[in-house]
Amino acid sequence: MSESFSHSNKQTNGLENGGASASMLSQEMLDFLQAQDEVKQITAPPHTLVCQSGDRCEHLLIVLQGRVKVFRPAASGRSVTLYYIGEHESCILTASCILNDLPFPAFAETMSEVNALSIPPEKVSQWLSQEPLWQRYIMGLLSQRMADLIELVNALAFQALDARLADWLLRQAESAQGARIAATHQMIAEDLASSREVISRLLKEFATDGMITMGRGEITVLDHEALTRICHGNTQNHS
């Protein structure tokens, strides 16, 4: 794990911003973690590579604020996004590597400034056998990642790329709490396990049909209903 984090003694309530995973990190769990002398609060600037393939995992992070992308590069030079770690979440892949004494098999990069709690590996193992709160948290993360994996496999196997792209745009617009999405075509291609050229072609078709507009490094959703119809396969297939 990269040592590119800075440490802080400031105590932050990780539940203040809420989110889909807020129920995983209960206030009781947060209080327990912040009461432990071994748990440190750390920060990392945007676009910091916090872990690389082959690294030994020196700590497990629980993100309080910010977002981390976990991805794997392919031999062709393209990258595939495995998942994102959002607020109140942790990296189940890191936990697995710690518990099984294995090197990290991917890369992890901060997408924004990240504030997180850092847990030493010996505590990850000890609490898993002794602390019911920690057991529930880790099992909850594992369950969620398994559900995400099933959803991803289902999308890759049964959903056309234009439908997956439309779904991605709608989800991102919802997360941004507005219509404007900060993203490059390459970033979208990595998230959808496609190529930049194919994504660019589909986005251009969406723009021609009046569903989106595109600017430098951003996309604005104009027609949510049309994108929703594509998600449900109720319009002409663009792929």
N, C-alpha and C positions, 0 to 999 in steps of 0.2 A: 504494500500500500504506500502510495506516495506520501512524502512528508511535506506537502505543499499547503497544509492547513495551518492556521494560526489559532492559538488557544485563548480562551476568554473565561473569566470568572462570572460573567453576567448570567443571571438565571432568566430564562425566557419560557413563558408558558406556551408550549407547542400547540395548544388547542385553540389559540386565539383566532387563527385564520380559518379553522374548520376545514372540511373537505370530505371526499368520499371515504377516506381511510381513517377519519378522526375517531371512529368508534373502536378501531384497533388499539390505538394508543390512549387508553383511558387516563383520566386525571390521576387515578390511584397508581397506575403504572408509571406515569411521568414523575409523580412524587417519589416513588420508590427509587427510580433511576437517579434523580437529582440528589437524593440523600446518600448516595454511595460515593465515597472518596475516590474510588478508582475511575468513575465516570467523569469525563471532561467535556466541556463544551468547546467546539471548534468552528472555525469559519473557513471558507474557501471562495476565491473569486470566480467569476464566470469562466467557462472554458478551461478549467483546470483538469488535467488527466490525473485522477486520484488513485487509479489502480490500473495496472497493465497486465496483459496475459503473461503468466508465469510468476507473478508476484506472490509472495507469501502474505496472507491477510493478517496484518498486525493489529487490526481493530475492526469492530463492527459498528457501522454508523447508523443512527436513527435520525432521519432528516426532520428538523423542526420547521425550517423555512427553505424554500428553493426546490430545485429539481435536478436529478442526476440521470443521465442516460447510460444504460448498459448495452454494449454492442460488440459484435464480432466482425472483423474484416475478413473478406474472402480472398482467395488466391488471385482473383481477377482484379483486385484493388477496390472493389465495391464493399460496402459495409452493410450489415443487417442489424437493425435495432432489435434487441431481445426484449427489453422492457424499460420503463421509466420508474424511478423511485421518487415518489411525491412526498408531500408533507405528511409527517407522522408514520412514514413507512421506512423499511430497512431493506437491505439487499439479501434475499434468501440464498442467493448463490454464494455470497461471502460467508454467511452462516454455515452453509454446507461445507465449504472449504475449511473453515475453522474446525468444525466437528470431525471432519475426516482427514485432517492434516494434508490437504491437497492444495496445489497452487491455483491461483485464480485463472479461469480459462477464457476470460474476455477482457474488455476494457470498460472503464467507467469514467465518465466526463461530466462535470457540472455544467448545466445549461444556463444557470443564473448564479448569483451569489447564494451560497448554501451555508446555513447554520445547522449544526448537527450535534448530537451527543455521541461521544466516542467510547465504546465499551471494549475493554481488553479481552483477548480470546479466552483466557482462563475463566473469566466470569461468564462468558457466553455458555461454556460447557457446564460450569458449576450450577448456575441458576436454572439451566434446563432440567437438572435432576432434583433441584431443591425448592424452586420458587414457582408456585402455581400461576402467579401473574405472568411471569416470563414464559412459562410453558404455553399459556393461552395466546400470548402475543405472537410467539414464533409459529405456533400451529395455525393461527389465523392468517399470518403472512403466507405460509406454505399453501393453505387452502385457496387463498386469493390468487396466487401465482399459478396454481394448477388450473383454476377456472379460466384465467387469462390465456393459458396455453391451449386449453380446449377450444376457446373462442378463436384463437389465432389459427389453429389447424383447420377448424371448420371454415373460416373465411378463405384460407388459401385453397382448400379443396373444393368448396362449393360456391364461392361468391366471385363474380366477375370483378376485374380490377377497377372498372369504373364505379361499381357499387362500393367497393372498399375505399376508393378515393373520396367519393361523396360522403360516406360515413365519417371518414377522417376529418374532412372539412367541417362537418356539422359538430363533431365532438370538440374540435379545437376552438371553433367559434363559441361554443358553450363555455369551455374552460376559460377563454379570454373574456367572457362576460360582455361580448360584443361581436360585431361582424368582422372585424379586422384581425387577421392572423399573421404573426411574424414568423415566416418560414421561407426557406429556399426550396427550389425544386429538388435539389440533392437531398435535403433533409427529409422531405416527404418520401422520396424514393427509398431511402434507408429504412424509414418506418414501415413501408409497405412491401419491402423485399422486392423492389422492382428496379428499373433503371431510370436515370434522370431523363433520358430521351422520351421514354414512354409516358412518364408522368407529365412532362412538358406538353406532349401532344394532347393528352386528355384534358389538361387544364386549359389549353387553348380552345378545345372544343366546348368546354364548360363556359368559357368566356364568350365565345361566339354565340352560344345559346342564351346569353344574358344571365347566367346563374352566378357568375363571379366577375370581379375585375382584378387585374394583377398590376402590381407595382414592383419596384425594386425591393426584394426581400420581404414582400408582404402580399397577402391575398385578402380581398374583401368579399364576403358572402353576401349576395344580393337576393337570391331566391331560395329560401330554406325549403319551401314546399317542393320545388323541382328536384333539389338534391335528395330529399326524402323519398320521392318517387323512384329515383335511380337506386337508392339503397334497397328498396323493396322490389326492384326489378319490374316496375310498372311503366317503363319508357324504353326507348330504343337503346340497345347496348352500344356503348361507345368504344369498347375495347376490341 
